[in-house]
């Protein structure tokens, strides 16, 4: 029932078809009542009824015709409909109210096709029809049959209910578009996925689409395609020929309706007049990529991002679909503009915060580390004179640790951008293991991995923080001397395992073995923010920490 009501508001097609059939039934009963007492006019009555039902069938069938034939016949059928209903209003009083109700759908269809000025013209014609009734007596005004009148009243109620359902549906659709746009603006940067994937999911849900394809590029970069269908959301590789066919549409910013069975597109020109354009290459590319069917497409541009969305939905060749696509396009572009503004504001604020922090820390932490390094070098010269190789090696390791920490801190304070989008997680974890070994004076190594593991820079930073915190817990609470790190990537998750071997005098552990949730508050708090989990496995001779986190993380908020 919800789909039926919403379909009534998307276009006057369904409501007009119901009203046509209902009016034809009422007119058939009235013609029978008028000519039944006159046997000489039975042949004429049959001809009129046949013509009435032929007109009804043609009026319903013309909506399924594809352009350009459908668009060519539509103005003619609207003119014929207006003439027939106005004539019935002037000549047949029992059918006056059903004809007036059907004129509502004529006005709706005419406003879609020709604009709101057509409603004024139709209203003037209706006034003239009522004025003409005063100059003569309506045809068969005295031939009323009570049963037929009651049946016509019922038909009038049906047409009125159809009009009410159509108006209610229009209101519901309008409210849904407004609510969707408002919710979209409130999202900002709060979504745990990539921007193109979020866009196609939102559009698919709003339009109840069979598929939604977003072909986009940033600046002069490469083109990408994100596709949402029954199999989920995934990235599709396109050839250069497909990209050119799907994006180079003229005019660029005009929404259009397409269908696999037609080589033409339905769109509006800059004056708002509906027209068709031949684009056989586009429909062929759509059929090869998205399969048969019909849909609507609109252009999106915000900042350096530009692209085009193709949404598969059943709506017919209705100009109302173009208006809804334009509303969705405006809401989506407003969201994207706000999104990029928030990113720019955040990056600028983050850069200013880094600059202020670097000024504050330069005279404290960095200079303290520099002084510590100088004192370590001085102590090394003293130990070299007394021949203490073990103590000298320890001081050299401490100096290397201080130097590495200085470089790491300077890099954090001086970075003003987020770096490359993707980094090799294996390379970063190997560097982190070397730093942990220097930091705690233990052996820390990564199990060999023979292939790169590309993740976002934000994900790599989270993994590094988790490894350093887990290693610190292992050294402080379990007196670990050897830590082995294992790394794997499965689907959309990263799996990390840290196995430690206790020192010569390990801390006494519980007498039983088992698995339970990790008790480190710092690790669990960080994982809770990014949707990860961690567990501690108490083994017989050592312990194992397993961590699971998403492979794609959003930027860290300020």
C-alpha positions as CSV (number, residue, x, y, z in Angstrom):
1,X,0.0,0.0,0.0
2,X,2.9,2.4,0.8
3,X,4.4,1.8,-2.7
4,X,1.0,2.4,-4.3
5,X,0.4,5.7,-2.5
6,X,3.9,6.9,-3.2
7,X,3.6,5.9,-6.9
8,X,0.5,8.1,-7.2
9,X,2.5,11.1,-6.1
10,X,5.6,10.5,-8.3
11,X,3.6,11.1,-11.5
12,X,-0.1,11.6,-12.6
13,X,0.3,8.5,-14.8
14,X,-1.3,6.0,-12.5
15,X,-3.9,8.3,-11.0
16,X,-4.9,9.5,-14.4
17,X,-5.2,5.9,-15.7
18,X,-7.5,5.0,-12.7
19,X,-9.6,8.1,-13.2
20,X,-9.9,7.5,-17.0
21,X,-11.2,4.0,-16.4
22,X,-13.6,5.1,-13.7
23,X,-14.9,8.0,-15.8
24,X,-15.4,5.6,-18.8
25,X,-17.5,3.3,-16.6
26,X,-19.6,6.2,-15.4
27,X,-20.0,7.5,-18.9
28,X,-21.0,4.1,-20.2
29,X,-23.8,3.8,-17.6
30,X,-25.0,7.3,-18.4
31,X,-25.1,6.7,-22.1
32,X,-27.0,3.5,-21.6
33,X,-29.5,5.3,-19.4
34,X,-29.9,8.2,-22.0
35,X,-30.4,6.0,-25.1
36,X,-32.1,3.0,-23.6
37,X,-35.7,4.3,-24.1
38,X,-34.8,5.1,-27.8
39,X,-34.4,2.0,-29.9
40,X,-33.5,4.0,-32.9
41,X,-30.4,5.4,-31.2
42,X,-29.0,2.1,-29.9
43,X,-26.5,1.9,-32.8
44,X,-25.3,5.4,-32.0
45,X,-25.0,4.6,-28.3
46,X,-22.8,1.6,-29.2
47,X,-20.6,3.7,-31.4
48,X,-20.2,6.3,-28.7
49,X,-19.4,3.7,-26.0
50,X,-16.9,2.0,-28.4
51,X,-15.2,5.4,-29.1
52,X,-15.2,6.1,-25.3
53,X,-13.4,2.9,-24.4
54,X,-11.0,3.3,-27.4
55,X,-10.1,6.8,-26.1
56,X,-9.6,5.3,-22.6
57,X,-7.3,2.5,-23.9
58,X,-5.2,4.9,-26.0
59,X,-4.9,7.3,-23.1
60,X,-3.6,4.6,-20.8
61,X,-1.3,3.0,-23.4
62,X,0.4,6.2,-24.5
63,X,2.2,6.5,-21.2
64,X,4.2,3.3,-21.9
65,X,5.5,4.6,-25.2
66,X,9.1,5.6,-25.2
67,X,10.4,8.9,-26.7
68,X,10.2,10.5,-29.1
69,X,6.8,9.0,-30.0
70,X,5.5,9.2,-26.4
71,X,6.5,12.9,-26.1
72,X,5.0,13.6,-29.5
73,X,1.6,12.1,-28.7
74,X,1.4,13.4,-25.1
75,X,0.5,17.1,-26.0
76,X,-2.1,15.8,-28.5
77,X,-3.7,13.5,-26.0
78,X,-3.8,16.3,-23.4
79,X,-5.6,18.6,-25.8
80,X,-8.1,15.9,-26.7
81,X,-8.7,15.1,-23.0
82,X,-9.3,18.7,-22.2
83,X,-11.8,19.1,-25.1
84,X,-13.7,15.9,-24.1
85,X,-14.0,16.7,-20.4
86,X,-15.0,20.3,-21.1
87,X,-17.6,19.1,-23.6
88,X,-19.0,16.7,-21.0
89,X,-19.2,19.5,-18.4
90,X,-21.1,21.7,-20.8
91,X,-23.5,19.1,-22.3
92,X,-24.0,16.3,-19.7
93,X,-24.9,17.5,-16.2
94,X,-24.8,14.0,-14.5
95,X,-21.1,13.6,-15.5
96,X,-20.2,17.1,-14.6
97,X,-18.4,16.4,-11.3
98,X,-16.4,13.3,-12.5
99,X,-15.3,15.3,-15.5
100,X,-14.2,18.1,-13.2
101,X,-12.2,15.7,-11.1
102,X,-10.5,14.2,-14.2
103,X,-9.5,17.8,-15.3
104,X,-7.3,17.8,-12.2
105,X,-5.1,15.2,-13.7
106,X,-5.2,16.9,-17.1
107,X,-3.9,20.1,-15.4
108,X,-1.2,18.1,-13.5
109,X,0.0,16.5,-16.7
110,X,-0.1,19.7,-18.6
111,X,1.9,21.6,-16.0
112,X,4.6,18.9,-16.1
113,X,4.8,19.0,-19.9
114,X,4.2,22.8,-20.6
115,X,4.7,24.5,-17.3
116,X,2.3,26.2,-14.9
117,X,1.1,28.6,-17.6
118,X,-1.0,25.7,-19.0
119,X,-3.1,25.6,-15.8
120,X,-4.1,29.2,-16.4
121,X,-5.2,28.4,-20.0
122,X,-7.2,25.4,-18.8
123,X,-8.9,27.4,-16.1
124,X,-10.0,30.0,-18.7
125,X,-11.4,27.2,-20.9
126,X,-13.3,25.8,-17.9
127,X,-14.8,29.3,-17.2
128,X,-15.9,29.5,-20.8
129,X,-17.5,26.1,-20.6
130,X,-19.6,27.1,-17.6
131,X,-20.6,30.4,-19.2
132,X,-21.7,28.5,-22.3
133,X,-24.1,26.4,-20.3
134,X,-26.3,29.4,-19.6
135,X,-27.1,29.9,-23.3
136,X,-28.8,26.5,-23.9
137,X,-30.3,23.6,-22.1
138,X,-27.9,20.7,-21.3
139,X,-28.3,17.6,-23.4
140,X,-30.8,15.1,-21.8
141,X,-30.9,17.2,-18.6
142,X,-34.2,15.5,-17.7
143,X,-33.1,11.9,-18.3
144,X,-32.0,11.0,-14.8
145,X,-32.0,7.4,-13.5
146,X,-31.7,7.0,-9.8
147,X,-29.6,3.9,-9.9
148,X,-27.3,5.4,-12.4
149,X,-27.0,8.6,-10.5
150,X,-26.0,6.7,-7.3
151,X,-23.4,4.6,-9.3
152,X,-22.0,7.8,-10.8
153,X,-21.8,9.3,-7.3
154,X,-19.7,6.2,-6.2
155,X,-17.4,6.6,-9.2
156,X,-17.0,10.3,-8.3
157,X,-16.0,9.2,-4.8
158,X,-13.4,6.8,-6.3
159,X,-11.9,9.6,-8.4
160,X,-11.9,12.0,-5.5
161,X,-10.1,9.4,-3.3
162,X,-7.5,9.0,-6.1
163,X,-6.9,12.7,-6.1
164,X,-6.6,12.8,-2.3
165,X,-4.2,9.9,-2.4
166,X,-2.1,11.6,-5.1
167,X,-2.0,14.9,-3.1
168,X,-1.1,13.0,0.0
169,X,1.6,11.1,-1.8
170,X,3.1,14.3,-3.2
171,X,3.2,15.8,0.3
172,X,4.9,12.6,1.6
173,X,7.5,12.6,-1.1
174,X,8.2,16.3,-0.6
175,X,8.6,15.8,3.2
176,X,10.9,12.8,2.6
177,X,13.2,14.8,0.4
178,X,13.3,17.7,2.9
179,X,14.0,15.3,5.8
180,X,16.7,13.4,3.8
181,X,18.4,16.7,2.9
182,X,18.3,17.9,6.5
183,X,19.7,14.6,7.8
184,X,22.4,14.6,5.2
185,X,23.6,18.1,6.2
186,X,23.7,17.0,9.8
187,X,26.1,14.1,9.0
188,X,29.1,16.4,8.4
189,X,32.1,14.1,8.8
190,X,30.5,11.5,11.0
191,X,30.5,8.4,8.8
192,X,32.8,5.3,9.1
193,X,33.3,4.7,5.4
194,X,34.6,6.4,2.2
195,X,32.6,9.4,0.8
196,X,31.6,7.8,-2.5
197,X,30.4,4.7,-0.7
198,X,28.3,6.8,1.7
199,X,26.8,8.7,-1.2
200,X,25.6,5.7,-3.1
201,X,24.2,4.1,0.0
202,X,22.2,7.2,0.9
203,X,20.8,7.7,-2.7
204,X,19.9,4.0,-3.0
205,X,18.0,4.1,0.3
206,X,16.2,7.3,-0.6
207,X,15.0,6.2,-4.1
208,X,14.6,2.5,-3.3
209,X,16.9,1.9,-6.3
210,X,17.8,-1.4,-7.9
211,X,21.3,0.0,-8.3
212,X,23.2,3.3,-7.9
213,X,26.5,4.0,-9.7
214,X,28.6,7.0,-8.8
215,X,31.3,7.8,-11.4
216,X,33.6,10.5,-10.0
217,X,37.0,12.1,-10.1
218,X,38.9,14.7,-8.1
219,X,40.5,17.5,-10.2
220,X,42.3,16.0,-13.1
221,X,42.8,12.7,-11.4
222,X,41.7,9.2,-12.5
223,X,38.0,8.4,-12.7
224,X,36.5,5.9,-10.2
225,X,33.1,4.1,-10.0
226,X,31.3,3.0,-6.9
227,X,28.4,0.7,-7.5
228,X,25.6,-0.3,-5.0
229,X,23.3,-3.1,-6.0
230,X,21.8,-6.4,-4.6
231,X,25.4,-7.7,-4.0
232,X,26.4,-4.7,-1.8
233,X,28.6,-1.8,-2.4
234,X,31.8,-2.3,-4.4
235,X,34.3,-0.6,-6.7
236,X,34.1,-1.2,-10.4
237,X,36.9,-0.7,-12.9
238,X,35.9,1.3,-16.0
239,X,37.7,1.7,-19.4
240,X,38.4,5.1,-20.7
241,X,35.8,4.6,-23.4
242,X,33.1,3.8,-20.8
243,X,34.1,6.8,-18.7
244,X,33.8,9.2,-21.6
245,X,30.4,7.7,-22.6
246,X,29.0,8.0,-19.1
247,X,30.3,11.4,-18.1
248,X,30.5,13.6,-21.3
249,X,26.8,14.5,-21.5
250,X,25.6,17.8,-22.9
251,X,24.4,19.9,-21.2
252,X,26.6,18.6,-18.3
253,X,24.5,19.7,-15.4
254,X,21.1,18.6,-16.7
255,X,19.4,15.6,-15.1
256,X,17.9,13.1,-17.6
257,X,15.8,9.9,-17.7
258,X,17.0,6.9,-19.6
259,X,15.9,3.4,-20.5
260,X,17.6,0.4,-21.9
261,X,15.0,-0.1,-24.6
262,X,15.4,3.4,-26.1
263,X,18.4,5.2,-27.5
264,X,17.1,8.6,-26.4
265,X,17.2,10.6,-23.1
266,X,14.5,12.7,-21.6
267,X,15.7,16.0,-20.2
268,X,14.9,19.7,-19.9
269,X,16.7,22.5,-21.7
270,X,17.8,25.7,-19.9
271,X,14.3,27.2,-20.5
272,X,12.7,24.3,-18.7
273,X,11.1,22.8,-21.8
274,X,11.1,19.0,-22.0
275,X,13.0,17.5,-24.9
276,X,14.8,14.3,-26.0
277,X,18.4,13.8,-27.1
278,X,19.7,10.8,-29.0
279,X,22.6,9.1,-27.1
280,X,23.0,5.6,-28.4
281,X,26.6,5.3,-27.1
282,X,25.4,6.2,-23.6
283,X,22.6,3.6,-23.5
284,X,24.9,0.9,-24.8
285,X,27.5,1.7,-22.0
286,X,24.7,1.7,-19.4
287,X,23.4,-1.7,-20.6
288,X,26.9,-3.2,-20.5
289,X,27.7,-1.9,-17.1
290,X,24.3,-1.8,-15.2
291,X,22.2,-4.1,-17.3
292,X,18.7,-3.5,-18.8
293,X,16.2,-1.2,-17.2
294,X,15.4,2.4,-16.7
295,X,16.6,5.1,-14.4
296,X,17.5,8.7,-13.8
297,X,20.9,10.4,-13.8
298,X,22.2,13.7,-12.5
299,X,25.5,15.6,-12.3
300,X,27.3,16.4,-9.0
301,X,30.0,18.9,-8.5
302,X,31.5,20.3,-5.3
303,X,35.0,21.6,-4.8
304,X,37.4,19.6,-6.9
305,X,35.0,16.6,-6.9
306,X,32.8,16.1,-9.9
307,X,30.9,13.1,-11.2
308,X,27.6,11.7,-12.3
309,X,25.1,9.3,-10.5
310,X,23.0,6.7,-12.3
311,X,20.1,5.5,-10.2
312,X,18.0,2.5,-11.4
313,X,14.3,3.1,-10.5
314,X,10.9,2.6,-12.1
315,X,9.3,5.9,-12.8
316,X,8.3,5.9,-16.5
317,X,9.1,8.8,-18.9
318,X,7.9,11.3,-16.4
319,X,9.1,14.9,-16.3
320,X,8.4,14.7,-12.5
321,X,11.4,12.4,-12.2
322,X,13.6,15.2,-13.5
323,X,12.4,17.6,-10.9
324,X,13.0,15.1,-8.1
325,X,16.5,14.4,-9.4
326,X,17.2,18.1,-9.4
327,X,16.1,18.4,-5.8
328,X,18.3,15.4,-4.8
329,X,21.2,16.9,-6.8
330,X,20.9,20.2,-4.9
331,X,20.7,18.5,-1.5
332,X,23.7,16.3,-2.3
333,X,25.8,19.2,-3.6
334,X,25.0,21.1,-0.5
335,X,26.2,18.2,1.7
336,X,29.4,17.8,-0.3
337,X,30.2,21.5,-0.1
338,X,29.7,21.4,3.7
339,X,31.7,18.2,3.9
340,X,34.7,19.7,2.0
341,X,34.4,22.9,4.0
342,X,34.6,20.9,7.3
343,X,37.6,19.0,6.0
344,X,39.4,22.3,5.1
345,X,38.4,23.8,8.4
346,X,39.7,20.8,10.3
347,X,42.9,20.6,8.4
348,X,43.6,24.3,9.0
349,X,42.7,24.0,12.7
350,X,44.9,20.9,13.0
351,X,47.8,22.7,11.3
352,X,47.4,25.7,13.6
353,X,47.2,23.4,16.6
354,X,50.4,21.6,15.5
355,X,52.1,24.9,15.1
356,X,51.1,26.1,18.5
357,X,52.0,22.8,20.1
358,X,55.4,22.8,18.4
359,X,56.2,26.3,19.7
360,X,55.2,25.2,23.2
361,X,57.1,21.9,23.1
362,X,60.2,23.2,21.4
363,X,61.6,24.8,24.5
364,X,60.6,21.9,26.8
365,X,60.4,18.3,25.5
366,X,62.6,18.7,22.4
367,X,65.2,20.7,24.2
368,X,65.1,18.2,27.1
369,X,65.7,15.3,24.7
370,X,68.5,17.3,23.1
371,X,70.1,17.9,26.5
372,X,69.7,14.2,27.4
373,X,71.4,13.2,24.1
374,X,74.4,15.6,24.9
375,X,74.8,14.1,28.3
376,X,74.7,10.6,26.9
377,X,77.4,11.4,24.4
378,X,79.5,13.0,27.3
379,X,79.0,9.8,29.4
380,X,80.1,7.7,26.4
381,X,83.4,9.5,26.2
382,X,84.0,8.9,29.9
383,X,83.2,5.2,29.6
384,X,85.5,4.8,26.5
385,X,88.4,6.0,28.7
386,X,87.9,3.3,31.4
387,X,87.2,0.5,28.9
388,X,83.6,-0.5,29.9
389,X,82.2,-2.1,26.7
390,X,78.8,-3.3,28.1
391,X,77.9,0.1,29.7
392,X,79.1,1.8,26.5
393,X,76.8,-0.3,24.4
394,X,73.9,0.5,26.7
395,X,74.5,4.2,26.4
396,X,74.8,3.9,22.6
397,X,71.4,2.2,22.5
398,X,69.9,4.9,24.7
399,X,71.3,7.6,22.4
400,X,69.8,5.9,19.4
401,X,66.4,5.7,21.2
402,X,66.5,9.4,22.1
403,X,67.5,10.3,18.5
404,X,64.6,8.2,17.1
405,X,62.1,9.8,19.5
406,X,63.3,13.3,18.6
407,X,62.8,12.5,14.9
408,X,59.4,11.0,15.6
409,X,58.2,14.0,17.7
410,X,59.5,16.5,15.1
411,X,57.7,14.6,12.4
412,X,54.4,14.7,14.3
413,X,54.8,18.5,15.0
414,X,55.9,19.5,11.5
415,X,53.4,17.5,9.4
416,X,50.7,19.8,7.9
417,X,48.9,17.3,5.7
418,X,47.7,13.7,6.0
419,X,50.3,12.3,3.6
420,X,49.5,9.7,1.0
421,X,46.1,8.0,1.1
422,X,47.6,4.5,1.2
423,X,50.7,3.2,2.9
424,X,52.3,-0.2,3.3
425,X,51.4,-1.5,6.7
426,X,54.1,-4.2,6.7
427,X,56.8,-1.6,6.3
428,X,55.4,0.6,9.0
429,X,55.0,-2.3,11.5
430,X,58.6,-3.4,10.9
431,X,59.8,0.1,11.7
432,X,57.6,0.2,14.8
433,X,59.1,-3.1,16.0
434,X,62.6,-1.8,15.6
435,X,61.6,1.3,17.7
436,X,60.0,-0.9,20.4
437,X,63.2,-3.0,20.6
438,X,65.2,0.2,21.2
439,X,62.7,1.7,23.6
440,X,62.4,-1.2,26.0
441,X,65.7,-3.0,25.3
442,X,64.0,-6.2,24.2
443,X,63.8,-8.3,21.1
444,X,60.7,-7.4,19.0
445,X,60.2,-8.7,15.5
446,X,57.5,-9.1,12.8
447,X,56.8,-12.5,11.4
448,X,57.8,-12.4,7.7
449,X,55.1,-11.3,5.2
450,X,55.8,-11.8,1.5
451,X,53.4,-9.3,0.1
452,X,52.5,-5.6,0.8
453,X,49.5,-4.7,2.8
454,X,48.1,-1.3,1.7
455,X,46.0,0.6,4.1
456,X,45.1,4.2,4.8
457,X,47.6,6.4,6.7
458,X,45.1,6.8,9.6
459,X,44.8,3.0,9.9
460,X,48.6,2.6,10.0
461,X,48.9,5.2,12.7
462,X,46.2,3.4,14.8
463,X,48.1,0.1,14.4
464,X,51.4,1.7,15.5
465,X,49.8,3.2,18.7
466,X,48.2,-0.2,19.5
467,X,51.4,-2.1,19.1
468,X,53.4,0.4,21.2
469,X,50.8,0.3,24.0
470,X,50.5,-3.5,23.9
471,X,54.3,-3.9,24.0
472,X,54.5,-1.6,27.0
473,X,52.0,-3.6,28.9
474,X,53.9,-6.8,28.1
475,X,57.2,-5.4,29.4
476,X,55.8,-3.8,32.5
477,X,53.3,-6.4,33.6
478,X,54.8,-9.7,32.2
479,X,58.5,-8.8,32.2
480,X,58.6,-9.9,28.5
481,X,62.0,-10.0,26.8
482,X,60.9,-11.3,23.4
483,X,57.8,-10.2,21.5
484,X,56.7,-11.6,18.2
485,X,54.1,-9.7,16.1
486,X,51.9,-11.4,13.5
487,X,49.9,-9.4,11.0
488,X,47.1,-10.4,8.6
489,X,44.3,-8.8,6.6
490,X,41.0,-10.6,6.0
491,X,38.2,-9.0,4.0
492,X,37.7,-5.6,5.6
493,X,39.5,-6.3,8.9
494,X,43.1,-6.3,10.2
495,X,44.2,-9.0,12.6
496,X,47.1,-8.4,14.9
497,X,48.7,-10.9,17.3
498,X,51.4,-10.2,19.9
499,X,53.0,-13.2,21.6
500,X,55.5,-12.6,24.4
501,X,58.1,-14.8,26.0
502,X,58.7,-13.9,29.7
503,X,62.2,-13.2,31.1
504,X,64.4,-15.3,33.3
505,X,62.1,-14.6,36.3
506,X,58.6,-14.3,34.9
507,X,55.8,-12.8,37.0
508,X,53.6,-15.5,38.5
509,X,50.5,-16.0,36.4
510,X,47.2,-17.8,37.1
511,X,47.4,-21.5,37.2
512,X,44.8,-22.0,34.5
513,X,44.8,-21.1,30.9
514,X,41.9,-19.4,29.0
515,X,40.8,-16.5,26.9
516,X,39.2,-13.3,28.2
517,X,38.8,-9.7,27.3
518,X,41.9,-7.5,27.5
519,X,42.0,-5.4,30.7
520,X,44.1,-2.5,29.3
521,X,41.9,0.5,29.5
522,X,43.9,2.6,27.1
523,X,43.8,-0.1,24.4
524,X,40.1,-0.9,24.9
525,X,39.2,2.8,24.9
526,X,41.1,3.4,21.6
527,X,39.5,0.3,20.0
528,X,36.1,1.3,21.2
529,X,36.3,4.6,19.2
530,X,37.2,2.8,15.9
531,X,35.0,-0.3,16.3
532,X,37.8,-2.8,17.1
533,X,38.2,-5.6,19.7
534,X,41.0,-7.2,21.7
535,X,41.4,-10.4,23.7
536,X,44.1,-11.8,26.1
537,X,45.0,-15.4,25.8
538,X,46.8,-16.8,28.9
539,X,48.9,-19.8,27.6
540,X,50.9,-22.2,29.6
541,X,54.4,-20.7,29.0
542,X,53.6,-17.3,27.6
543,X,50.7,-15.0,26.7
544,X,49.0,-13.8,23.5
545,X,47.1,-10.6,22.7
546,X,44.9,-10.7,19.6
547,X,43.5,-7.4,18.2
548,X,40.9,-7.0,15.4
549,X,40.1,-3.6,13.8
550,X,38.6,-2.3,10.6
551,X,41.0,-1.9,7.7
552,X,39.6,1.5,6.7
553,X,39.3,4.2,9.4
554,X,38.1,7.8,9.2
555,X,40.4,10.7,9.9
556,X,41.1,11.3,13.5
557,X,38.9,14.2,14.8
558,X,40.6,17.2,16.4
